[in-house]
């Protein structure tokens, strides 16, 4: 099941206070970026984030789920109605996220 544009729009609205949030459609799902770094995505209308140390600390009871078959597990964010929590989560995760590799031409 692919994610709906409506769920993506809802999550983007919840994250609207954070500068630098972008999304990219990829095979029916949406990858989410913060200032160019991948933070997670929308998979089957679930908001999943990378399991960084800070994300695990902020969500110690979070369920680990695979975005798709064969993928690494990610943290399910189930508190998507709390904008302040989401802002704190993503801004604290940012420094732990890998810097994107430059594309060679």
FENSUL-V930327 format. One record per residue. RES is the residue in one small letter. PHI is phi as a letter, one per 20 degrees, with the letter a starting at -180 (none if undefined). OMEGA is omega in whole degrees, -180 to 180 (* if undefined). Layout:
# FENSUL-V930327
res:RES phi:PHI omega:OMEGA
res:RES phi:PHI omega:OMEGA
This chain:
# FENSUL-V930327
res:x phi:none omega:178
res:x phi:e omega:178
res:x phi:f omega:179
res:x phi:e omega:177
res:x phi:f omega:-180
res:x phi:f omega:179
res:x phi:f omega:176
res:x phi:g omega:-180
res:x phi:f omega:178
res:x phi:f omega:-180
res:x phi:f omega:179
res:x phi:f omega:176
res:x phi:f omega:179
res:x phi:f omega:-179
res:x phi:e omega:-172
res:x phi:f omega:179
res:x phi:f omega:-178
res:x phi:e omega:178
res:x phi:f omega:173
res:x phi:n omega:177
res:x phi:e omega:176
res:x phi:c omega:178
res:x phi:c omega:179
res:x phi:b omega:177
res:x phi:f omega:178
res:x phi:b omega:178
res:x phi:l omega:176
res:x phi:n omega:178
res:x phi:c omega:-177
res:x phi:c omega:175
res:x phi:e omega:179
res:x phi:d omega:-178
res:x phi:c omega:170
res:x phi:c omega:-179
res:x phi:l omega:175
res:x phi:n omega:180
res:x phi:d omega:-180
res:x phi:f omega:178
res:x phi:d omega:-177
res:x phi:q omega:-180
res:x phi:a omega:176
res:x phi:d omega:-178
res:x phi:c omega:-178
res:x phi:l omega:-179
res:x phi:l omega:172
res:x phi:c omega:177
res:x phi:e omega:-180
res:x phi:d omega:178
res:x phi:c omega:178
res:x phi:f omega:-177
res:x phi:e omega:177
res:x phi:f omega:178
res:x phi:g omega:-177
res:x phi:f omega:178
res:x phi:f omega:178
res:x phi:f omega:179
res:x phi:f omega:180
res:x phi:f omega:-179
res:x phi:c omega:-175
res:x phi:f omega:-179
res:x phi:e omega:-176
res:x phi:f omega:178
res:x phi:e omega:174
res:x phi:e omega:-180
res:x phi:c omega:176
res:x phi:e omega:178
res:x phi:f omega:178
res:x phi:b omega:-177
res:x phi:g omega:178
res:x phi:n omega:-179
res:x phi:e omega:175
res:x phi:f omega:179
res:x phi:f omega:178
res:x phi:c omega:180
res:x phi:e omega:176
res:x phi:e omega:177
res:x phi:e omega:-178
res:x phi:d omega:-180
res:x phi:d omega:-174
res:x phi:f omega:179
res:x phi:e omega:-177
res:x phi:d omega:-177
res:x phi:f omega:-180
res:x phi:f omega:178
res:x phi:f omega:-179
res:x phi:f omega:178
res:x phi:f omega:179
res:x phi:f omega:-179
res:x phi:g omega:-174
res:x phi:f omega:-179
res:x phi:f omega:178
res:x phi:f omega:178
res:x phi:f omega:-168
res:x phi:g omega:-176
res:x phi:f omega:-179
res:x phi:e omega:-178
res:x phi:f omega:180
res:x phi:f omega:176
res:x phi:f omega:-179
res:x phi:f omega:177
res:x phi:f omega:178
res:x phi:f omega:-180
res:x phi:e omega:178
res:x phi:e omega:-179
res:x phi:d omega:*
